[in-house]
Amino acid sequence: MFSLTSLKCFAAAAEELNFTRAAKRLFISQPTLTLYLNRLENELGVKLFDRSKSPVTLTEAGSHYLEKMKEI
């Protein structure tokens, strides 16, 4: 089950495209943010972020997920 916290973490990370800044914005640690994002990706069964690049980018699935979140 998706938690509201996971969704907030995804939204912040997607907007910032930087996990450290997103964590600071949410007043949590970067490892905690990563934990929430990993859990969300596992629950969805897709990768939302391409972590191999710097800065981090959204995958196609991540972009689609962000657009659907904005619609809601």
CHARMM internal coordinates of N, CA and C (Angstrom, degrees):
IC EDIT
DIST 1 N 1 CA 1.4578
DIST 1 CA 1 C 1.5279
ANGL 1 N 1 CA 1 C 108.28
DIST 1 C 2 N 1.3037
ANGL 1 CA 1 C 2 N 115.28
DIHE 1 N 1 CA 1 C 2 N 132.87
DIST 2 N 2 CA 1.4652
ANGL 1 C 2 N 2 CA 120.46
DIHE 1 CA 1 C 2 N 2 CA 179.30
DIST 2 CA 2 C 1.5166
ANGL 2 N 2 CA 2 C 109.75
DIHE 1 C 2 N 2 CA 2 C -73.69
DIST 2 C 3 N 1.3119
ANGL 2 CA 2 C 3 N 115.37
DIHE 2 N 2 CA 2 C 3 N 136.59
DIST 3 N 3 CA 1.4557
ANGL 2 C 3 N 3 CA 118.57
DIHE 2 CA 2 C 3 N 3 CA 176.57
DIST 3 CA 3 C 1.5240
ANGL 3 N 3 CA 3 C 109.01
DIHE 2 C 3 N 3 CA 3 C -98.87
DIST 3 C 4 N 1.2968
ANGL 3 CA 3 C 4 N 115.74
DIHE 3 N 3 CA 3 C 4 N 154.31
DIST 4 N 4 CA 1.4593
ANGL 3 C 4 N 4 CA 120.74
DIHE 3 CA 3 C 4 N 4 CA 176.95
DIST 4 CA 4 C 1.5220
ANGL 4 N 4 CA 4 C 109.76
DIHE 3 C 4 N 4 CA 4 C -60.49
DIST 4 C 5 N 1.3230
ANGL 4 CA 4 C 5 N 116.86
DIHE 4 N 4 CA 4 C 5 N -35.61
DIST 5 N 5 CA 1.4589
ANGL 4 C 5 N 5 CA 121.10
DIHE 4 CA 4 C 5 N 5 CA 179.25
DIST 5 CA 5 C 1.5307
ANGL 5 N 5 CA 5 C 110.71
DIHE 4 C 5 N 5 CA 5 C -63.16
DIST 5 C 6 N 1.3269
ANGL 5 CA 5 C 6 N 117.28
DIHE 5 N 5 CA 5 C 6 N -42.41
DIST 6 N 6 CA 1.4688
ANGL 5 C 6 N 6 CA 120.72
DIHE 5 CA 5 C 6 N 6 CA 177.73
DIST 6 CA 6 C 1.5232
ANGL 6 N 6 CA 6 C 111.03
DIHE 5 C 6 N 6 CA 6 C -60.79
DIST 6 C 7 N 1.3075
ANGL 6 CA 6 C 7 N 116.30
DIHE 6 N 6 CA 6 C 7 N -41.60
DIST 7 N 7 CA 1.4643
ANGL 6 C 7 N 7 CA 120.61
DIHE 6 CA 6 C 7 N 7 CA -179.84
DIST 7 CA 7 C 1.5281
ANGL 7 N 7 CA 7 C 111.07
DIHE 6 C 7 N 7 CA 7 C -67.39
DIST 7 C 8 N 1.3302
ANGL 7 CA 7 C 8 N 117.01
DIHE 7 N 7 CA 7 C 8 N -39.41
DIST 8 N 8 CA 1.4675
ANGL 7 C 8 N 8 CA 120.47
DIHE 7 CA 7 C 8 N 8 CA 176.81
DIST 8 CA 8 C 1.5264
ANGL 8 N 8 CA 8 C 110.20
DIHE 7 C 8 N 8 CA 8 C -65.25
DIST 8 C 9 N 1.3193
ANGL 8 CA 8 C 9 N 116.58
DIHE 8 N 8 CA 8 C 9 N -39.86
DIST 9 N 9 CA 1.4644
ANGL 8 C 9 N 9 CA 120.42
DIHE 8 CA 8 C 9 N 9 CA 178.20
DIST 9 CA 9 C 1.5250
ANGL 9 N 9 CA 9 C 110.68
DIHE 8 C 9 N 9 CA 9 C -63.70
DIST 9 C 10 N 1.3166
ANGL 9 CA 9 C 10 N 116.90
DIHE 9 N 9 CA 9 C 10 N -43.62
DIST 10 N 10 CA 1.4604
ANGL 9 C 10 N 10 CA 119.88
DIHE 9 CA 9 C 10 N 10 CA 178.37
DIST 10 CA 10 C 1.5234
ANGL 10 N 10 CA 10 C 110.64
DIHE 9 C 10 N 10 CA 10 C -61.73
DIST 10 C 11 N 1.3213
ANGL 10 CA 10 C 11 N 116.92
DIHE 10 N 10 CA 10 C 11 N -46.84
DIST 11 N 11 CA 1.4621
ANGL 10 C 11 N 11 CA 120.34
DIHE 10 CA 10 C 11 N 11 CA -177.87
DIST 11 CA 11 C 1.5280
ANGL 11 N 11 CA 11 C 111.10
DIHE 10 C 11 N 11 CA 11 C -60.92
DIST 11 C 12 N 1.3258
ANGL 11 CA 11 C 12 N 117.39
DIHE 11 N 11 CA 11 C 12 N -44.83
DIST 12 N 12 CA 1.4637
ANGL 11 C 12 N 12 CA 120.76
DIHE 11 CA 11 C 12 N 12 CA -179.80
DIST 12 CA 12 C 1.5279
ANGL 12 N 12 CA 12 C 110.90
DIHE 11 C 12 N 12 CA 12 C -64.66
DIST 12 C 13 N 1.3267
ANGL 12 CA 12 C 13 N 117.09
DIHE 12 N 12 CA 12 C 13 N -44.89
DIST 13 N 13 CA 1.4624
ANGL 12 C 13 N 13 CA 120.85
DIHE 12 CA 12 C 13 N 13 CA -179.62
DIST 13 CA 13 C 1.5263
ANGL 13 N 13 CA 13 C 111.11
DIHE 12 C 13 N 13 CA 13 C -65.94
DIST 13 C 14 N 1.3203
ANGL 13 CA 13 C 14 N 117.09
DIHE 13 N 13 CA 13 C 14 N -37.62
DIST 14 N 14 CA 1.4653
ANGL 13 C 14 N 14 CA 120.77
DIHE 13 CA 13 C 14 N 14 CA 179.15
DIST 14 CA 14 C 1.5244
ANGL 14 N 14 CA 14 C 111.32
DIHE 13 C 14 N 14 CA 14 C -67.73
DIST 14 C 15 N 1.3155
ANGL 14 CA 14 C 15 N 117.38
DIHE 14 N 14 CA 14 C 15 N -36.59
DIST 15 N 15 CA 1.4563
ANGL 14 C 15 N 15 CA 121.00
DIHE 14 CA 14 C 15 N 15 CA 179.09
DIST 15 CA 15 C 1.5295
ANGL 15 N 15 CA 15 C 111.63
DIHE 14 C 15 N 15 CA 15 C -74.39
DIST 15 C 16 N 1.3160
ANGL 15 CA 15 C 16 N 116.57
DIHE 15 N 15 CA 15 C 16 N -40.68
DIST 16 N 16 CA 1.4694
ANGL 15 C 16 N 16 CA 120.86
DIHE 15 CA 15 C 16 N 16 CA -177.14
DIST 16 CA 16 C 1.5325
ANGL 16 N 16 CA 16 C 112.37
DIHE 15 C 16 N 16 CA 16 C -81.49
DIST 16 C 17 N 1.3447
ANGL 16 CA 16 C 17 N 116.36
DIHE 16 N 16 CA 16 C 17 N -31.46
DIST 17 N 17 CA 1.4680
ANGL 16 C 17 N 17 CA 122.55
DIHE 16 CA 16 C 17 N 17 CA -171.84
DIST 17 CA 17 C 1.5237
ANGL 17 N 17 CA 17 C 110.98
DIHE 16 C 17 N 17 CA 17 C 52.32
DIST 17 C 18 N 1.3279
ANGL 17 CA 17 C 18 N 113.82
DIHE 17 N 17 CA 17 C 18 N 35.08
DIST 18 N 18 CA 1.4590
ANGL 17 C 18 N 18 CA 121.99
DIHE 17 CA 17 C 18 N 18 CA 178.57
DIST 18 CA 18 C 1.5263
ANGL 18 N 18 CA 18 C 106.33
DIHE 17 C 18 N 18 CA 18 C -157.05
DIST 18 C 19 N 1.3331
ANGL 18 CA 18 C 19 N 116.36
DIHE 18 N 18 CA 18 C 19 N 115.82
DIST 19 N 19 CA 1.4531
ANGL 18 C 19 N 19 CA 119.90
DIHE 18 CA 18 C 19 N 19 CA -174.45
DIST 19 CA 19 C 1.5249
ANGL 19 N 19 CA 19 C 112.73
DIHE 18 C 19 N 19 CA 19 C -67.61
DIST 19 C 20 N 1.3139
ANGL 19 CA 19 C 20 N 117.51
DIHE 19 N 19 CA 19 C 20 N -34.54
DIST 20 N 20 CA 1.4665
ANGL 19 C 20 N 20 CA 120.28
DIHE 19 CA 19 C 20 N 20 CA 179.97
DIST 20 CA 20 C 1.5260
ANGL 20 N 20 CA 20 C 110.64
DIHE 19 C 20 N 20 CA 20 C -65.30
DIST 20 C 21 N 1.3381
ANGL 20 CA 20 C 21 N 116.72
DIHE 20 N 20 CA 20 C 21 N -47.77
DIST 21 N 21 CA 1.4704
ANGL 20 C 21 N 21 CA 120.14
DIHE 20 CA 20 C 21 N 21 CA 178.79
DIST 21 CA 21 C 1.5232
ANGL 21 N 21 CA 21 C 111.46
DIHE 20 C 21 N 21 CA 21 C -64.21
DIST 21 C 22 N 1.3339
ANGL 21 CA 21 C 22 N 116.57
DIHE 21 N 21 CA 21 C 22 N -39.66
DIST 22 N 22 CA 1.4636
ANGL 21 C 22 N 22 CA 120.28
DIHE 21 CA 21 C 22 N 22 CA 179.56
DIST 22 CA 22 C 1.5286
ANGL 22 N 22 CA 22 C 110.40
DIHE 21 C 22 N 22 CA 22 C -63.61
DIST 22 C 23 N 1.3259
ANGL 22 CA 22 C 23 N 116.70
DIHE 22 N 22 CA 22 C 23 N -41.86
DIST 23 N 23 CA 1.4647
ANGL 22 C 23 N 23 CA 120.30
DIHE 22 CA 22 C 23 N 23 CA 179.11
DIST 23 CA 23 C 1.5271
ANGL 23 N 23 CA 23 C 110.67
DIHE 22 C 23 N 23 CA 23 C -63.73
DIST 23 C 24 N 1.3214
ANGL 23 CA 23 C 24 N 116.66
DIHE 23 N 23 CA 23 C 24 N -43.61
DIST 24 N 24 CA 1.4722
ANGL 23 C 24 N 24 CA 119.63
DIHE 23 CA 23 C 24 N 24 CA 178.35
DIST 24 CA 24 C 1.5263
ANGL 24 N 24 CA 24 C 110.72
DIHE 23 C 24 N 24 CA 24 C -61.65
DIST 24 C 25 N 1.3143
ANGL 24 CA 24 C 25 N 116.08
DIHE 24 N 24 CA 24 C 25 N -41.08
DIST 25 N 25 CA 1.4643
ANGL 24 C 25 N 25 CA 121.10
DIHE 24 CA 24 C 25 N 25 CA 179.12
DIST 25 CA 25 C 1.5307
ANGL 25 N 25 CA 25 C 111.67
DIHE 24 C 25 N 25 CA 25 C -60.98
DIST 25 C 26 N 1.3338
ANGL 25 CA 25 C 26 N 115.98
DIHE 25 N 25 CA 25 C 26 N -34.67
DIST 26 N 26 CA 1.4600
ANGL 25 C 26 N 26 CA 121.44
DIHE 25 CA 25 C 26 N 26 CA -178.59
DIST 26 CA 26 C 1.5304
ANGL 26 N 26 CA 26 C 113.00
DIHE 25 C 26 N 26 CA 26 C -92.03
DIST 26 C 27 N 1.3405
ANGL 26 CA 26 C 27 N 116.68
DIHE 26 N 26 CA 26 C 27 N -1.68
DIST 27 N 27 CA 1.4657
ANGL 26 C 27 N 27 CA 122.23
DIHE 26 CA 26 C 27 N 27 CA -179.06
DIST 27 CA 27 C 1.5271
ANGL 27 N 27 CA 27 C 112.32
DIHE 26 C 27 N 27 CA 27 C 60.78
DIST 27 C 28 N 1.3535
ANGL 27 CA 27 C 28 N 115.30
DIHE 27 N 27 CA 27 C 28 N 40.72
DIST 28 N 28 CA 1.4592
ANGL 27 C 28 N 28 CA 121.37
DIHE 27 CA 27 C 28 N 28 CA 174.83
DIST 28 CA 28 C 1.5255
ANGL 28 N 28 CA 28 C 107.61
DIHE 27 C 28 N 28 CA 28 C -131.08
DIST 28 C 29 N 1.3177
ANGL 28 CA 28 C 29 N 116.76
DIHE 28 N 28 CA 28 C 29 N 168.78
DIST 29 N 29 CA 1.4614
ANGL 28 C 29 N 29 CA 119.52
DIHE 28 CA 28 C 29 N 29 CA 178.09
DIST 29 CA 29 C 1.5284
ANGL 29 N 29 CA 29 C 110.01
DIHE 28 C 29 N 29 CA 29 C -79.87
DIST 29 C 30 N 1.3238
ANGL 29 CA 29 C 30 N 115.64
DIHE 29 N 29 CA 29 C 30 N 157.97
DIST 30 N 30 CA 1.4643
ANGL 29 C 30 N 30 CA 120.06
DIHE 29 CA 29 C 30 N 30 CA 179.13
DIST 30 CA 30 C 1.5355
ANGL 30 N 30 CA 30 C 111.68
DIHE 29 C 30 N 30 CA 30 C -63.28
DIST 30 C 31 N 1.3407
ANGL 30 CA 30 C 31 N 119.35
DIHE 30 N 30 CA 30 C 31 N -40.86
DIST 31 N 31 CA 1.4664
ANGL 30 C 31 N 31 CA 118.21
DIHE 30 CA 30 C 31 N 31 CA 176.54
DIST 31 CA 31 C 1.5275
ANGL 31 N 31 CA 31 C 113.28
DIHE 30 C 31 N 31 CA 31 C -62.03
DIST 31 C 32 N 1.3217
ANGL 31 CA 31 C 32 N 117.11
DIHE 31 N 31 CA 31 C 32 N -34.47
DIST 32 N 32 CA 1.4647
ANGL 31 C 32 N 32 CA 120.40
DIHE 31 CA 31 C 32 N 32 CA 177.17
DIST 32 CA 32 C 1.5232
ANGL 32 N 32 CA 32 C 110.40
DIHE 31 C 32 N 32 CA 32 C -66.58
DIST 32 C 33 N 1.3226
ANGL 32 CA 32 C 33 N 117.02
DIHE 32 N 32 CA 32 C 33 N -42.72
DIST 33 N 33 CA 1.4600
ANGL 32 C 33 N 33 CA 121.10
DIHE 32 CA 32 C 33 N 33 CA 177.05
DIST 33 CA 33 C 1.5250
ANGL 33 N 33 CA 33 C 109.65
DIHE 32 C 33 N 33 CA 33 C -59.16
DIST 33 C 34 N 1.3175
ANGL 33 CA 33 C 34 N 116.99
DIHE 33 N 33 CA 33 C 34 N -46.85
DIST 34 N 34 CA 1.4631
ANGL 33 C 34 N 34 CA 121.32
DIHE 33 CA 33 C 34 N 34 CA -179.80
DIST 34 CA 34 C 1.5214
ANGL 34 N 34 CA 34 C 110.97
DIHE 33 C 34 N 34 CA 34 C -60.88
DIST 34 C 35 N 1.3207
ANGL 34 CA 34 C 35 N 117.29
DIHE 34 N 34 CA 34 C 35 N -39.08
DIST 35 N 35 CA 1.4572
ANGL 34 C 35 N 35 CA 121.69
DIHE 34 CA 34 C 35 N 35 CA 177.71
DIST 35 CA 35 C 1.5265
ANGL 35 N 35 CA 35 C 111.01
DIHE 34 C 35 N 35 CA 35 C -59.97
DIST 35 C 36 N 1.3241
ANGL 35 CA 35 C 36 N 116.62
DIHE 35 N 35 CA 35 C 36 N -48.30
DIST 36 N 36 CA 1.4653
ANGL 35 C 36 N 36 CA 120.62
DIHE 35 CA 35 C 36 N 36 CA 178.42
DIST 36 CA 36 C 1.5323
ANGL 36 N 36 CA 36 C 111.60
DIHE 35 C 36 N 36 CA 36 C -61.71
DIST 36 C 37 N 1.3261
ANGL 36 CA 36 C 37 N 116.95
DIHE 36 N 36 CA 36 C 37 N -41.73
DIST 37 N 37 CA 1.4631
ANGL 36 C 37 N 37 CA 119.98
DIHE 36 CA 36 C 37 N 37 CA -179.63
DIST 37 CA 37 C 1.5203
ANGL 37 N 37 CA 37 C 111.33
DIHE 36 C 37 N 37 CA 37 C -67.24
DIST 37 C 38 N 1.3270
ANGL 37 CA 37 C 38 N 117.10
DIHE 37 N 37 CA 37 C 38 N -40.73
DIST 38 N 38 CA 1.4611
ANGL 37 C 38 N 38 CA 120.34
DIHE 37 CA 37 C 38 N 38 CA 177.70
DIST 38 CA 38 C 1.5224
ANGL 38 N 38 CA 38 C 111.58
DIHE 37 C 38 N 38 CA 38 C -62.97
DIST 38 C 39 N 1.3257
ANGL 38 CA 38 C 39 N 116.40
DIHE 38 N 38 CA 38 C 39 N -41.51
DIST 39 N 39 CA 1.4723
ANGL 38 C 39 N 39 CA 120.33
DIHE 38 CA 38 C 39 N 39 CA 178.12
DIST 39 CA 39 C 1.5280
ANGL 39 N 39 CA 39 C 110.94
DIHE 38 C 39 N 39 CA 39 C -62.89
DIST 39 C 40 N 1.3298
ANGL 39 CA 39 C 40 N 116.23
DIHE 39 N 39 CA 39 C 40 N -42.60
DIST 40 N 40 CA 1.4607
ANGL 39 C 40 N 40 CA 120.37
DIHE 39 CA 39 C 40 N 40 CA 179.41
DIST 40 CA 40 C 1.5295
ANGL 40 N 40 CA 40 C 110.35
DIHE 39 C 40 N 40 CA 40 C -63.06
DIST 40 C 41 N 1.3302
ANGL 40 CA 40 C 41 N 116.54
DIHE 40 N 40 CA 40 C 41 N -45.61
DIST 41 N 41 CA 1.4631
ANGL 40 C 41 N 41 CA 120.30
DIHE 40 CA 40 C 41 N 41 CA 178.49
DIST 41 CA 41 C 1.5260
ANGL 41 N 41 CA 41 C 111.00
DIHE 40 C 41 N 41 CA 41 C -61.47
DIST 41 C 42 N 1.3190
ANGL 41 CA 41 C 42 N 117.39
DIHE 41 N 41 CA 41 C 42 N -39.95
DIST 42 N 42 CA 1.4690
ANGL 41 C 42 N 42 CA 120.75
DIHE 41 CA 41 C 42 N 42 CA 178.19
DIST 42 CA 42 C 1.5187
ANGL 42 N 42 CA 42 C 111.48
DIHE 41 C 42 N 42 CA 42 C -64.65
DIST 42 C 43 N 1.3308
ANGL 42 CA 42 C 43 N 116.85
DIHE 42 N 42 CA 42 C 43 N -41.83
DIST 43 N 43 CA 1.4608
ANGL 42 C 43 N 43 CA 120.79
DIHE 42 CA 42 C 43 N 43 CA 179.50
DIST 43 CA 43 C 1.5260
ANGL 43 N 43 CA 43 C 111.42
DIHE 42 C 43 N 43 CA 43 C -65.85
DIST 43 C 44 N 1.3382
ANGL 43 CA 43 C 44 N 116.70
DIHE 43 N 43 CA 43 C 44 N -38.20
DIST 44 N 44 CA 1.4610
ANGL 43 C 44 N 44 CA 120.92
DIHE 43 CA 43 C 44 N 44 CA -179.73
DIST 44 CA 44 C 1.5245
ANGL 44 N 44 CA 44 C 112.17
DIHE 43 C 44 N 44 CA 44 C -79.51
DIST 44 C 45 N 1.3273
ANGL 44 CA 44 C 45 N 116.09
DIHE 44 N 44 CA 44 C 45 N -24.55
DIST 45 N 45 CA 1.4551
ANGL 44 C 45 N 45 CA 120.58
DIHE 44 CA 44 C 45 N 45 CA -179.12
DIST 45 CA 45 C 1.5236
ANGL 45 N 45 CA 45 C 113.55
DIHE 44 C 45 N 45 CA 45 C 78.82
DIST 45 C 46 N 1.3361
ANGL 45 CA 45 C 46 N 116.96
DIHE 45 N 45 CA 45 C 46 N 19.27
DIST 46 N 46 CA 1.4796
ANGL 45 C 46 N 46 CA 121.79
DIHE 45 CA 45 C 46 N 46 CA 178.61
DIST 46 CA 46 C 1.5234
ANGL 46 N 46 CA 46 C 109.23
DIHE 45 C 46 N 46 CA 46 C -141.44
DIST 46 C 47 N 1.3172
ANGL 46 CA 46 C 47 N 115.56
DIHE 46 N 46 CA 46 C 47 N 157.34
DIST 47 N 47 CA 1.4647
ANGL 46 C 47 N 47 CA 120.92
DIHE 46 CA 46 C 47 N 47 CA 173.76
DIST 47 CA 47 C 1.5277
ANGL 47 N 47 CA 47 C 107.41
DIHE 46 C 47 N 47 CA 47 C -87.09
DIST 47 C 48 N 1.3185
ANGL 47 CA 47 C 48 N 116.47
DIHE 47 N 47 CA 47 C 48 N 131.04
DIST 48 N 48 CA 1.4639
ANGL 47 C 48 N 48 CA 121.70
DIHE 47 CA 47 C 48 N 48 CA -179.96
DIST 48 CA 48 C 1.5190
ANGL 48 N 48 CA 48 C 111.78
DIHE 47 C 48 N 48 CA 48 C -96.40
DIST 48 C 49 N 1.3423
ANGL 48 CA 48 C 49 N 116.14
DIHE 48 N 48 CA 48 C 49 N -23.83
DIST 49 N 49 CA 1.4629
ANGL 48 C 49 N 49 CA 121.45
DIHE 48 CA 48 C 49 N 49 CA -177.72
DIST 49 CA 49 C 1.5225
ANGL 49 N 49 CA 49 C 110.11
DIHE 48 C 49 N 49 CA 49 C -126.11
DIST 49 C 50 N 1.3246
ANGL 49 CA 49 C 50 N 115.35
DIHE 49 N 49 CA 49 C 50 N 143.04
DIST 50 N 50 CA 1.4596
ANGL 49 C 50 N 50 CA 121.26
DIHE 49 CA 49 C 50 N 50 CA 171.25
DIST 50 CA 50 C 1.5142
ANGL 50 N 50 CA 50 C 105.80
DIHE 49 C 50 N 50 CA 50 C -95.56
DIST 50 C 51 N 1.3129
ANGL 50 CA 50 C 51 N 115.91
DIHE 50 N 50 CA 50 C 51 N 102.91
DIST 51 N 51 CA 1.4595
ANGL 50 C 51 N 51 CA 121.57
DIHE 50 CA 50 C 51 N 51 CA -176.14
DIST 51 CA 51 C 1.5299
ANGL 51 N 51 CA 51 C 112.36
DIHE 50 C 51 N 51 CA 51 C -86.67
DIST 51 C 52 N 1.3269
ANGL 51 CA 51 C 52 N 117.56
DIHE 51 N 51 CA 51 C 52 N -2.57
DIST 52 N 52 CA 1.4660
ANGL 51 C 52 N 52 CA 120.52
DIHE 51 CA 51 C 52 N 52 CA -178.13
DIST 52 CA 52 C 1.5228
ANGL 52 N 52 CA 52 C 111.99
DIHE 51 C 52 N 52 CA 52 C -79.23
DIST 52 C 53 N 1.3101
ANGL 52 CA 52 C 53 N 116.84
DIHE 52 N 52 CA 52 C 53 N -13.27
DIST 53 N 53 CA 1.4585
ANGL 52 C 53 N 53 CA 121.93
DIHE 52 CA 52 C 53 N 53 CA -179.19
DIST 53 CA 53 C 1.5226
ANGL 53 N 53 CA 53 C 109.97
DIHE 52 C 53 N 53 CA 53 C -106.42
DIST 53 C 54 N 1.3089
ANGL 53 CA 53 C 54 N 114.86
DIHE 53 N 53 CA 53 C 54 N 156.19
DIST 54 N 54 CA 1.4572
ANGL 53 C 54 N 54 CA 119.44
DIHE 53 CA 53 C 54 N 54 CA 174.12
DIST 54 CA 54 C 1.5240
ANGL 54 N 54 CA 54 C 107.28
DIHE 53 C 54 N 54 CA 54 C -127.21
DIST 54 C 55 N 1.3086
ANGL 54 CA 54 C 55 N 120.03
DIHE 54 N 54 CA 54 C 55 N 117.15
DIST 55 N 55 CA 1.4612
ANGL 54 C 55 N 55 CA 126.86
DIHE 54 CA 54 C 55 N 55 CA 4.13
DIST 55 CA 55 C 1.5269
ANGL 55 N 55 CA 55 C 111.77
DIHE 54 C 55 N 55 CA 55 C -73.76
DIST 55 C 56 N 1.3120
ANGL 55 CA 55 C 56 N 114.83
DIHE 55 N 55 CA 55 C 56 N 164.87
DIST 56 N 56 CA 1.4586
ANGL 55 C 56 N 56 CA 122.62
DIHE 55 CA 55 C 56 N 56 CA 176.47
DIST 56 CA 56 C 1.5231
ANGL 56 N 56 CA 56 C 108.14
DIHE 55 C 56 N 56 CA 56 C -58.84
DIST 56 C 57 N 1.3143
ANGL 56 CA 56 C 57 N 117.22
DIHE 56 N 56 CA 56 C 57 N 143.92
DIST 57 N 57 CA 1.4645
ANGL 56 C 57 N 57 CA 121.30
DIHE 56 CA 56 C 57 N 57 CA 176.67
DIST 57 CA 57 C 1.5218
ANGL 57 N 57 CA 57 C 109.39
DIHE 56 C 57 N 57 CA 57 C -125.20
DIST 57 C 58 N 1.3107
ANGL 57 CA 57 C 58 N 115.33
DIHE 57 N 57 CA 57 C 58 N 160.28
DIST 58 N 58 CA 1.4575
ANGL 57 C 58 N 58 CA 120.36
DIHE 57 CA 57 C 58 N 58 CA 174.43
DIST 58 CA 58 C 1.5247
ANGL 58 N 58 CA 58 C 108.93
DIHE 57 C 58 N 58 CA 58 C -80.68
DIST 58 C 59 N 1.3140
ANGL 58 CA 58 C 59 N 115.72
DIHE 58 N 58 CA 58 C 59 N 142.33
DIST 59 N 59 CA 1.4532
ANGL 58 C 59 N 59 CA 119.93
DIHE 58 CA 58 C 59 N 59 CA 171.22
DIST 59 CA 59 C 1.5303
ANGL 59 N 59 CA 59 C 107.33
DIHE 58 C 59 N 59 CA 59 C -77.95
DIST 59 C 60 N 1.3118
ANGL 59 CA 59 C 60 N 116.61
DIHE 59 N 59 CA 59 C 60 N 175.82
DIST 60 N 60 CA 1.4701
ANGL 59 C 60 N 60 CA 119.97
DIHE 59 CA 59 C 60 N 60 CA 176.78
DIST 60 CA 60 C 1.5260
ANGL 60 N 60 CA 60 C 109.48
DIHE 59 C 60 N 60 CA 60 C -60.63
DIST 60 C 61 N 1.3340
ANGL 60 CA 60 C 61 N 116.68
DIHE 60 N 60 CA 60 C 61 N -41.21
DIST 61 N 61 CA 1.4650
ANGL 60 C 61 N 61 CA 120.75
DIHE 60 CA 60 C 61 N 61 CA 178.12
DIST 61 CA 61 C 1.5269
ANGL 61 N 61 CA 61 C 110.76
DIHE 60 C 61 N 61 CA 61 C -64.62
DIST 61 C 62 N 1.3347
ANGL 61 CA 61 C 62 N 116.61
DIHE 61 N 61 CA 61 C 62 N -39.32
DIST 62 N 62 CA 1.4605
ANGL 61 C 62 N 62 CA 120.87
DIHE 61 CA 61 C 62 N 62 CA 178.72
DIST 62 CA 62 C 1.5186
ANGL 62 N 62 CA 62 C 111.89
DIHE 61 C 62 N 62 CA 62 C -64.20
DIST 62 C 63 N 1.3215
ANGL 62 CA 62 C 63 N 116.73
DIHE 62 N 62 CA 62 C 63 N -41.70
DIST 63 N 63 CA 1.4669
ANGL 62 C 63 N 63 CA 121.08
DIHE 62 CA 62 C 63 N 63 CA 178.26
DIST 63 CA 63 C 1.5237
ANGL 63 N 63 CA 63 C 110.63
DIHE 62 C 63 N 63 CA 63 C -63.57
DIST 63 C 64 N 1.3207
ANGL 63 CA 63 C 64 N 115.64
DIHE 63 N 63 CA 63 C 64 N -43.00
DIST 64 N 64 CA 1.4675
ANGL 63 C 64 N 64 CA 120.69
DIHE 63 CA 63 C 64 N 64 CA 179.36
DIST 64 CA 64 C 1.5335
ANGL 64 N 64 CA 64 C 110.05
DIHE 63 C 64 N 64 CA 64 C -63.88
DIST 64 C 65 N 1.3199
ANGL 64 CA 64 C 65 N 116.50
DIHE 64 N 64 CA 64 C 65 N -43.79
DIST 65 N 65 CA 1.4663
ANGL 64 C 65 N 65 CA 121.50
DIHE 64 CA 64 C 65 N 65 CA -179.99
DIST 65 CA 65 C 1.5214
ANGL 65 N 65 CA 65 C 111.10
DIHE 64 C 65 N 65 CA 65 C -62.62
DIST 65 C 66 N 1.3299
ANGL 65 CA 65 C 66 N 116.87
DIHE 65 N 65 CA 65 C 66 N -41.55
DIST 66 N 66 CA 1.4668
ANGL 65 C 66 N 66 CA 120.83
DIHE 65 CA 65 C 66 N 66 CA 178.96
DIST 66 CA 66 C 1.5248
ANGL 66 N 66 CA 66 C 110.49
DIHE 65 C 66 N 66 CA 66 C -63.66
DIST 66 C 67 N 1.3224
ANGL 66 CA 66 C 67 N 117.35
DIHE 66 N 66 CA 66 C 67 N -42.96
DIST 67 N 67 CA 1.4682
ANGL 66 C 67 N 67 CA 120.27
DIHE 66 CA 66 C 67 N 67 CA 179.09
DIST 67 CA 67 C 1.5275
ANGL 67 N 67 CA 67 C 110.91
DIHE 66 C 67 N 67 CA 67 C -61.95
DIST 67 C 68 N 1.3259
ANGL 67 CA 67 C 68 N 117.14
DIHE 67 N 67 CA 67 C 68 N -41.73
DIST 68 N 68 CA 1.4697
ANGL 67 C 68 N 68 CA 120.23
DIHE 67 CA 67 C 68 N 68 CA 179.21
DIST 68 CA 68 C 1.5321
ANGL 68 N 68 CA 68 C 111.03
DIHE 67 C 68 N 68 CA 68 C -66.40
DIST 68 C 69 N 1.3292
ANGL 68 CA 68 C 69 N 116.44
DIHE 68 N 68 CA 68 C 69 N -36.78
DIST 69 N 69 CA 1.4673
ANGL 68 C 69 N 69 CA 119.29
DIHE 68 CA 68 C 69 N 69 CA 177.23
DIST 69 CA 69 C 1.5255
ANGL 69 N 69 CA 69 C 110.41
DIHE 68 C 69 N 69 CA 69 C -63.82
DIST 69 C 70 N 1.3367
ANGL 69 CA 69 C 70 N 117.02
DIHE 69 N 69 CA 69 C 70 N -40.35
DIST 70 N 70 CA 1.4643
ANGL 69 C 70 N 70 CA 120.58
DIHE 69 CA 69 C 70 N 70 CA 179.61
DIST 70 CA 70 C 1.5222
ANGL 70 N 70 CA 70 C 111.20
DIHE 69 C 70 N 70 CA 70 C -64.58
DIST 70 C 71 N 1.3337
ANGL 70 CA 70 C 71 N 116.81
DIHE 70 N 70 CA 70 C 71 N -36.12
DIST 71 N 71 CA 1.4664
ANGL 70 C 71 N 71 CA 120.38
DIHE 70 CA 70 C 71 N 71 CA 178.66
DIST 71 CA 71 C 1.5306
ANGL 71 N 71 CA 71 C 111.21
DIHE 70 C 71 N 71 CA 71 C -64.02
DIST 71 C 72 N 1.2978
ANGL 71 CA 71 C 72 N 115.71
DIHE 71 N 71 CA 71 C 72 N -37.02
DIST 72 N 72 CA 1.4686
ANGL 71 C 72 N 72 CA 121.07
DIHE 71 CA 71 C 72 N 72 CA -178.89
DIST 72 CA 72 C 1.5021
ANGL 72 N 72 CA 72 C 109.33
DIHE 71 C 72 N 72 CA 72 C -72.66
END
COOR INIT
IC SEED 1 N 1 CA 1 C
IC BUILD
